[in-house]
Amino acid sequence: MKGEPSVAPSGGDLPATMSSAMSSLTRYHDYLWSKVHPWLGSRVMEIGVGYGQYSRRILAEGRRLLACDIDEGHLRELKQAADTPMLATLRLDLESPEEARAAAESFRPDSIVLLNVLEHIGPHEKALAFLRTVAVPGARLILIVPALPVLFNSLDKEAGHHRRYRLGSLRRVATSAGWNEARSRYINLPGVPGWLLAGWLSRGSPSGTSLNAPSTNGLLSLYDRLFVGIARMTDPVAAKIGGLSALMVAVNGIMEEAAEPVESAGGMAEAALPEGLEQARSADS
């Protein structure tokens, strides 16, 4: 993506719930970013940074970022890769989040992003309710989750997924947590047959690790090269029919302007990061 810092993962382990091929995908990450980007404000709270593919995009646009993860190692690697005072990090376990409440509230996020994270959380309604209470009024919640329970297979189990979602079930958990739905749709219809095929092929993987089986990694690379463009073209048709993932945007409080995409990231305030949050700075500063 143009403007993204040319910083690769620093060589540490990828998250255990992720195929190693994910770090080399480019079109796929650009595709998901295109779904999230229009909804972001100036103060973004990202839950589950992984190896920082989206974190670096957020920072490259001059947005302040509170990067949250349960794994402190991922946060350290992001701080080393992204040398900027616009970044703050916070260890956050959404299954037991109260310890992080004060720091999250002081950041005052106007956008909260969870990309393929909610399915890992057992008490998902409780987690979304917590996020609503730390967000400012009018803040947007942007969710991408695995879709369609019928697709649940061994790869989901290995990845630590508790569930896959229908649009209806995603709406219910978000609204029960106090969020107001603004938009929801299915995306990535071409990914469905590939997911089923990867699950079937990985059963005979000599690696014993389905997510990192050669067949899974090969299919991911093939999808990235050939099928992301098809996903973009078919998304308008797939929106209410089905897809490998579901996208939801919800609002904390009154909808009105918050229910519409943000046109530009320009003109964002340069407020200081709140006290108590850890800022990434250069080693010699």
Secondary structure, 3 states (H helix, E strand, C coil): CCCCCCCCCCCCCCCCCCCHHHHHCCHHHHHHHHHHHHHCCCEEEEECCCCCHHHHHHHHCCCEEEEEECCHHHHHHHHHHCCCCCEEEEECCCCCCHHHHHHHHHHCCCEEEEECCHHHCCCHHHHHHHHHHHCCCCCEEEEEEEECHHHCCHHHHHHCCCCCECHHHHHHHHHHCCCEEEEEEEECCCHHHHHHHHHHHHHHCCCCCHHHCHHHHHHHHHHHHHCHHHHHHHHHHHCCCCCCEEEEEEECCCCHHHHCCCCCCCCCCCCCCCCCCEECCCCCC
